[in-house]
């Protein structure tokens, strides 16, 4: 069933917190994987899910930092994962699959923003690789556990997707790098990934969502100068549809809601914000509310899936003749 890209009247809003979203929801016996689950919105997501009874696996590039961050949160385990290294993704997935555990909630939260031009893996542009390709490979390699759990897969995008559609003529920015265009493309890819995964996985009981968490002061802006941060703040504050700044508890609420809300049962493939399904954005919206048409286009989503499978060499849904 195709889900309409329109609000459903969830009863929540921009100031809703993770604890409010999870009130009355018992996640005992369920397992969640949260990439980047040891800092910023990821840490708040880990805290909230574990507090509701879930077992949370936090794959981390910096294991010692992750262990220190989640210390004292019951039900959390840390393992090694570098999303920019295909071998690390494969190794983590192999270890997890060998454990025999199903995945109930998969939250692709880790990401970077507006970094200097950097090449990772086999020469991939770092934002596209970290935010999208690494998660694409991870979810496909974890597919047996995701399918067995009938999981919800949540891809953390942002309204940064409004900065750029997919740049099919130069996805890897080999002919001139713009860090904001690269970020925008990566966030568009996060949304399109959820569209296509939902289309492919829904017959197996797996549904996928993407989302904009809101505007929150986190370490995501660590690659930016004070002047750049100030300019970005001015741009976002000037947007007539920007709902203002959120706390981490409010910012993480939408991804927790997308992963757990009973209201979303039987739904999927849509972009969410403020703990509800988002409305389509006006064509000229920049860093405002709603979702651009290019980030929900099923043909664009299928094209991105094919490219991602070609680049990573992984596709859980590939058929053999």
Long-range contacts (C-beta under 8 A, 24 or more apart in sequence): 1-202, 1-266, 1-267, 2-269, 3-267, 3-268, 3-269, 3-270, 3-277, 4-270, 4-277, 5-270, 5-271, 5-277, 5-278, 5-279, 5-280, 5-291, 5-296, 6-277, 6-279, 6-280, 7-276, 7-277, 7-278, 7-279, 8-263, 8-276, 8-277, 9-276, 10-257, 10-261, 10-263, 10-275, 10-276, 10-277, 12-253, 12-257, 12-274, 12-275, 12-276, 13-274, 13-275, 13-276, 14-214, 14-243, 14-244, 14-246, 14-250, 14-274, 14-275, 15-246, 15-250, 16-250, 16-253, 16-257, 16-274, 16-275, 17-247, 17-249, 17-250, 17-253, 18-44, 18-45, 18-47, 18-48, 18-249, 18-252, 18-253, 18-256, 19-48, 19-51, 19-249, 20-253, 21-48, 21-253, 21-256, 21-257, 21-260, 21-261, 21-275, 22-48, 22-49, 22-51, 22-52, 22-256, 22-260, 25-52, 25-260, 25-262, 26-52, 26-53, 27-52, 27-53, 27-54, 27-104, 27-105, 27-260, 28-53, 28-54, 29-53, 30-54, 30-55, 30-104, 30-105, 31-55, 31-56, 31-57, 31-101, 31-102, 31-103, 31-104, 31-105, 31-149, 32-56, 32-57, 32-103, 32-104, 32-105, 32-106, 32-107, 32-259, 33-57, 33-59, 33-96, 33-103, 33-105, 33-106, 33-107, 33-142, 34-58, 34-107, 34-109, 35-59, 35-81, 35-83, 35-107, 35-108, 35-109, 35-110, 35-135, 35-138, 36-60, 36-109, 36-110, 36-111, 37-66, 37-70, 37-76, 37-107, 37-109, 38-62, 38-65, 38-66, 38-69, 38-70, 38-78, 39-65, 39-69, 39-218, 39-219, 40-216, 40-218, 40-219, 40-220, 40-248, 41-109, 41-156, 41-213, 41-216, 41-218, 41-248, 41-251, 41-252, 41-255, 42-107, 42-109, 42-110, 42-252, 43-69, 43-70, 43-248, 44-248, 44-249, 44-251, 44-252, 45-107, 45-109, 45-252, 45-255, 45-256, 46-70, 46-73, 46-76, 47-73, 48-249, 48-252, 48-256, 49-105, 49-256, 49-259, 49-260, 50-74, 50-75, 50-76, 52-260, 54-104, 54-105, 57-96, 59-92, 59-138, 81-138, 83-110, 83-129, 83-130, 83-134, 83-135, 83-138, 84-120, 84-121, 84-124, 84-126, 84-129, 84-130, 84-134, 85-120, 85-121, 86-121, 86-122, 86-137, 86-312, 86-313, 89-134, 89-137, 89-138, 89-141, 90-137, 90-141, 92-138, 93-138, 93-141, 93-142, 94-141, 96-142, 96-145, 97-141, 97-142, 97-144, 97-145, 101-145, 102-145, 102-146, 102-148, 102-149, 102-151, 103-142, 103-145, 103-146, 103-148, 103-149, 103-151, 104-149, 104-150, 104-151, 104-152, 105-151, 105-152, 105-154, 105-259, 105-260, 106-139, 106-142, 106-146, 106-151, 106-152, 106-153, 106-154, 107-153, 107-154, 107-156, 107-255, 107-259, 108-135, 108-138, 108-139, 108-153, 108-154, 108-155, 108-156, 108-190, 108-193, 109-154, 109-156, 109-255, 110-134, 110-135, 111-156, 111-186, 111-190, 111-220, 112-220, 112-223, 113-160, 113-183, 113-220, 113-221, 113-223, 113-224, 114-179, 114-180, 114-183, 114-221, 114-223, 114-224, 114-228, 115-179, 115-223, 116-179, 116-223, 117-173, 117-177, 117-179, 123-172, 124-172, 124-311, 125-171, 125-172, 125-173, 125-177, 125-182, 127-179, 127-182, 127-183, 127-185, 127-186, 128-171, 128-172, 128-182, 128-185, 128-186, 128-189, 130-186, 131-186, 131-187, 131-189, 131-190, 132-186, 132-189, 132-190, 132-193, 132-308, 133-308, 133-311, 133-312, 135-190, 135-193, 136-193, 136-308, 136-309, 136-312, 136-314, 137-308, 137-312, 137-314, 139-197, 139-316, 140-309, 140-312, 140-314, 140-315, 140-316, 141-314, 141-316, 143-316, 146-201, 146-206, 147-201, 147-204, 147-205, 147-206, 150-204, 150-205, 150-206, 151-206, 152-206, 152-207, 152-208, 152-209, 152-258, 152-259, 152-260, 152-264, 152-268, 153-194, 153-197, 153-201, 153-206, 153-207, 153-208, 153-209, 154-194, 154-208, 154-209, 154-210, 154-211, 154-255, 154-258, 154-259, 155-190, 155-191, 155-193, 155-194, 155-197, 155-208, 155-209, 155-210, 155-211, 156-190, 156-210, 156-211, 156-213, 156-255, 157-187, 157-188, 157-190, 157-191, 157-194, 157-210, 157-211, 157-212, 157-271, 157-295, 158-187, 158-190, 158-212, 158-213, 159-187, 159-212, 159-273, 159-287, 159-288, 159-289, 160-184, 160-187, 160-287, 161-187, 161-188, 161-190, 161-191, 161-291, 161-292, 161-295, 162-281, 162-285, 162-286, 162-287, 162-288, 162-292, 163-187, 163-286, 163-287, 164-188, 165-292, 165-294, 165-295, 165-300, 166-192, 166-294, 166-300, 166-303, 166-304, 168-303, 171-307, 179-223, 187-295, 188-292, 188-294, 188-295, 189-304, 191-271, 191-291, 191-295, 191-296, 192-295, 192-296, 192-297, 192-300, 192-301, 192-304, 193-301, 193-304, 193-305, 193-308, 194-268, 194-269, 194-270, 194-271, 195-269, 195-296, 195-297, 195-298, 195-301, 196-298, 196-301, 196-302, 196-304, 196-305, 198-268, 198-269, 199-269, 199-298, 199-301, 199-302, 200-305, 200-317, 202-268, 202-269, 207-264, 207-266, 207-267, 207-268, 207-269, 208-268, 208-269, 209-258, 209-259, 209-264, 209-268, 209-269, 209-270, 209-271, 209-272, 210-270, 210-271, 210-272, 210-295, 211-254, 211-255, 211-258, 211-271, 211-272, 211-273, 212-254, 212-271, 212-272, 212-273, 212-278, 212-289, 212-291, 213-246, 213-251, 213-252, 213-254, 213-255, 214-243, 214-245, 214-246, 214-250, 214-251, 214-254, 214-273, 214-274, 215-242, 215-243, 215-244, 215-245, 215-246, 216-245, 216-246, 216-247, 216-248, 216-250, 216-251, 217-245, 218-248, 218-251, 235-286, 235-287, 236-287, 239-285, 239-286, 239-287, 239-288, 240-288, 241-281, 241-285, 241-288, 241-289, 241-290, 242-287, 242-288, 242-289, 243-274, 243-289, 270-296, 271-295, 271-296
